[in-house]
């Protein structure tokens, strides 16, 4: 009786919260009580889907976690409609830079994580807008303050994918001394392209393989059900020889990943991706119970997830 009572108390957690002994949702591999649930630990707050509500949520997640080199113009309405360059990665992984040219750059791929990336970005952005030329960063949690959703408008981002990081010197006349760092960074950038027929789908060539990584906005349970239906019907083969091999989980969203035959390229995926999106929408609208085969497929997909942050 005592053992049963202890188990019940330990597992009794309000909906939407994380039990202390459960794995931390951030993907660190630690228990929640030793990570984001620890007072003064990784953070005092954890937001599972920090970019929800932004019109380009899926592209922001892709730029933060999956795409090597890309930029987009971000309009900060709460700063006099100031235009800021949103970047995947800045030199030295800087959170933000106030440039000699007068531009402000905001980096997505950064080292710090205080539990709510949207709030972190907003804090750095506001500081960079008022800063003298140089690097702007966070050394401690920003505390209470606006989130990115509070600062920017509802315009969809126009993402530009680059072959490398030459955009680092796009506003600089004298580039002497920068060549070595730029060359090293460019060597690490895998060829990547954003599909135009669908949202937030990125082809990449990693040498031995090509992949399609597609960040999707649907809730995880619904998306897994739909993908399972398509898998059983054979409709998840996005191109000849392609295979849905798993998915990333990042910032509350899933990003299915397909292995592609070498030589496929991005252009060949435009039509098939649009066709797949139509089939996915139909599968998402299907609320019938999954069959035994579909449940098995769903379980397999759920087991092939990698959480990144």
C-alpha positions in Angstrom: 0.0 0.0 0.0 2.8 2.4 0.9 4.6 1.7 -2.3 1.5 2.2 -4.4 0.9 5.5 -2.6 4.4 6.8 -3.3 4.2 5.9 -6.9 0.9 7.7 -7.3 2.2 10.8 -5.7 5.4 10.9 -7.8 3.5 10.4 -11.1 0.6 12.8 -10.3 1.5 15.8 -12.4 -0.9 18.4 -13.7 -1.4 18.3 -17.5 1.2 20.3 -19.4 3.8 20.1 -16.7 6.9 17.9 -16.4 7.5 15.5 -13.4 10.9 16.1 -11.6 12.1 12.6 -12.6 11.1 12.7 -16.2 13.6 13.6 -19.0 13.9 17.3 -19.5 12.0 18.4 -22.6 15.0 20.4 -23.8 16.8 17.2 -24.9 19.8 17.4 -22.6 19.3 13.8 -21.4 19.1 14.9 -17.8 16.1 14.6 -15.5 14.0 17.7 -15.4 14.8 18.3 -11.7 18.5 18.5 -12.6 18.1 20.7 -15.7 15.4 23.3 -16.4 13.5 22.3 -13.3 16.4 23.1 -11.0 16.3 26.5 -9.3 19.3 28.4 -10.6 20.0 25.5 -12.9 19.9 25.6 -16.7 17.1 28.1 -16.5 14.1 29.1 -14.4 11.7 28.8 -17.3 11.3 26.3 -20.1 9.1 27.1 -23.1 8.5 24.0 -25.2 7.4 25.8 -28.4 9.1 29.3 -28.1 8.4 30.6 -31.6 4.7 29.7 -31.7 2.7 32.5 -33.2 5.4 33.8 -35.4 4.3 33.6 -39.1 7.6 32.0 -40.1 7.9 29.7 -37.1 9.0 26.7 -39.1 11.7 28.6 -41.0 13.1 30.1 -37.8 13.4 26.7 -36.3 15.1 25.4 -39.5 17.5 28.4 -39.5 18.3 27.9 -35.9 18.9 24.1 -36.0 19.2 22.7 -39.5 20.4 25.3 -42.1 24.1 26.2 -42.2 24.0 29.6 -43.9 20.9 31.7 -44.5 19.6 35.2 -43.8 16.2 37.0 -43.7 15.1 40.5 -43.1 13.2 41.0 -39.9 11.2 44.2 -39.3 11.1 45.3 -35.7 7.9 47.2 -35.4 8.5 48.2 -31.8 11.7 50.0 -32.8 10.3 52.3 -35.5 10.0 49.5 -38.1 13.8 49.0 -37.9 15.0 46.4 -40.3 17.4 43.8 -38.9 19.2 41.0 -40.7 18.3 37.6 -39.1 21.2 35.2 -39.6 21.7 31.5 -39.0 25.2 32.0 -37.7 27.4 35.1 -37.0 31.2 35.2 -36.6 32.3 33.6 -33.4 28.6 32.4 -32.9 27.9 36.0 -31.7 24.2 36.5 -30.5 24.1 39.9 -32.3 26.3 42.5 -33.9 25.9 46.2 -34.3 27.9 46.8 -37.5 30.0 49.8 -38.6 27.7 50.1 -41.6 24.8 50.8 -39.2 23.2 47.4 -39.8 22.1 45.2 -36.9 22.5 41.5 -37.3 20.8 38.9 -35.0 22.1 35.4 -34.8 20.0 32.3 -34.3 22.7 29.7 -33.7 24.2 30.7 -30.4 25.7 29.0 -27.3 23.4 30.4 -24.6 20.0 28.9 -23.7 18.0 30.4 -20.9 14.9 28.4 -21.4 13.0 30.7 -23.8 14.9 31.4 -27.0 12.3 33.9 -28.1 12.8 36.0 -25.0 16.6 35.6 -25.3 16.5 36.9 -28.9 14.3 39.8 -28.1 16.6 40.9 -25.3 19.7 40.7 -27.5 17.9 42.4 -30.3 16.8 45.4 -28.3 20.3 45.8 -26.8 21.9 45.6 -30.3 19.6 48.3 -31.8 20.9 50.8 -29.2 24.5 49.6 -29.0 27.7 51.0 -30.4 29.4 49.0 -33.2 30.5 45.6 -31.8 29.3 42.2 -30.5 26.2 42.1 -28.3 25.5 39.0 -26.2 23.9 37.5 -23.1 25.9 36.4 -20.1 22.9 35.8 -17.8 19.2 35.1 -18.2 17.4 38.2 -19.5 14.6 38.2 -16.9 11.2 39.5 -17.5 10.8 41.3 -20.8 9.3 41.1 -24.3 9.6 38.1 -26.6 10.3 38.1 -30.3 6.6 37.8 -31.0 6.0 41.1 -29.1 8.5 43.0 -31.3 8.0 42.0 -34.9 5.1 42.1 -37.2 3.2 39.4 -39.0 5.0 39.5 -42.3 6.3 36.2 -43.5 10.1 36.0 -43.7 11.8 35.8 -47.1 14.7 33.3 -46.4 17.8 33.5 -48.6 20.0 30.4 -48.4 23.7 31.1 -49.0 26.5 28.8 -50.3 28.7 29.9 -47.4 29.2 32.7 -45.0 30.3 35.5 -47.4 27.4 37.5 -46.1 29.7 38.1 -43.0 31.7 40.6 -45.1 28.9 41.9 -47.3 29.0 45.4 -45.7 32.7 45.5 -45.2 35.1 47.2 -47.6 38.4 46.1 -46.1 38.3 42.3 -45.6 42.0 41.8 -44.9 42.6 39.4 -42.1 39.2 37.8 -42.4 40.0 35.3 -45.2 41.1 32.5 -43.0 38.1 32.4 -40.7 35.8 32.8 -43.6 37.4 30.0 -45.5 37.2 27.7 -42.5 33.5 28.5 -41.9 32.7 28.0 -45.6 34.3 24.5 -45.6 31.9 23.4 -42.9 28.8 24.6 -44.7 27.0 21.8 -46.6 25.2 22.7 -49.8 21.6 23.5 -48.9 18.5 24.9 -50.7 15.1 25.8 -49.6 12.2 24.4 -51.7 9.8 27.1 -53.1 6.8 24.9 -53.6 6.2 24.2 -49.8 7.1 26.0 -46.6 10.3 25.3 -44.5 11.5 22.3 -46.5 15.3 22.2 -47.1 17.4 19.9 -49.3 21.0 19.3 -48.3 23.9 17.4 -49.6 26.2 16.0 -46.9 28.5 14.2 -49.4 27.7 10.6 -49.0 24.0 11.3 -48.9 21.4 13.9 -49.7 18.5 14.7 -47.4 15.2 16.5 -47.3 14.5 18.1 -43.9 11.1 19.6 -43.6 9.9 21.4 -40.4 6.2 21.1 -40.0 3.8 23.1 -37.8 1.3 20.5 -36.9 1.0 19.1 -33.3 3.2 16.0 -32.9 0.4 13.5 -32.2 -1.6 14.5 -35.3 1.4 14.6 -37.5 2.6 11.2 -36.4 -0.9 9.8 -37.1 -0.9 11.3 -40.6 2.6 10.2 -41.5 1.8 6.7 -40.3 -1.3 6.6 -42.6 0.9 7.7 -45.5 3.6 5.3 -44.8 1.3 2.3 -44.8 -0.2 3.4 -48.1 3.2 4.0 -49.6 2.5 7.7 -50.1 5.5 8.9 -47.9 8.0 8.2 -50.7 8.7 11.7 -51.7 10.8 10.9 -54.7 12.0 7.7 -56.5 14.4 5.9 -54.2 13.7 8.3 -51.2 13.0 6.9 -47.8 11.5 8.6 -44.7 14.2 7.6 -42.1 13.1 9.5 -39.0 12.7 13.0 -37.7 14.2 15.7 -35.6 12.2 17.3 -32.7 13.2 20.9 -32.1 11.4 23.8 -30.3 8.1 21.9 -30.1 8.0 21.0 -33.8 8.8 17.9 -35.8 11.0 17.9 -38.9 10.7 14.6 -40.9 13.9 13.6 -42.7 14.1 11.7 -46.0 17.2 10.0 -47.3 17.6 10.8 -51.0 19.6 9.1 -53.8 22.8 11.0 -54.5 22.2 13.3 -57.5 18.6 14.0 -56.7 19.1 17.7 -56.2 16.6 20.3 -54.9 14.8 21.1 -58.2 13.6 17.5 -58.6 11.8 17.7 -55.3 9.6 20.7 -56.0 6.7 18.9 -57.6 6.8 15.7 -55.4 6.9 17.9 -52.3 3.8 19.8 -53.3 2.0 16.5 -54.1 3.1 15.1 -50.7 1.8 18.2 -48.9 -1.6 17.6 -50.5 -1.6 14.0 -49.4 -0.5 15.0 -45.9 -3.3 17.5 -45.6 -5.8 14.8 -46.4 -4.2 12.4 -43.9 -4.3 15.1 -41.2 -8.0 15.6 -41.8 -8.7 11.9 -41.3 -9.8 11.4 -37.7 -10.6 7.7 -37.9 -8.9 5.2 -35.6 -5.5 3.9 -36.9 -5.4 0.3 -38.0 -3.0 -2.1 -36.4 -0.6 -1.7 -39.2 -0.8 2.1 -39.0 -0.2 2.0 -35.2 2.9 -0.1 -35.7 4.1 2.4 -38.3 3.4 5.2 -35.9 5.4 3.5 -33.2 8.3 3.0 -35.5 8.3 6.7 -36.5 8.1 7.8 -32.9 11.1 5.7 -32.0 13.2 7.3 -34.8 13.2 10.8 -33.4 16.2 12.9 -32.3 15.7 15.9 -30.1 17.9 18.9 -30.9 17.9 22.3 -29.3 
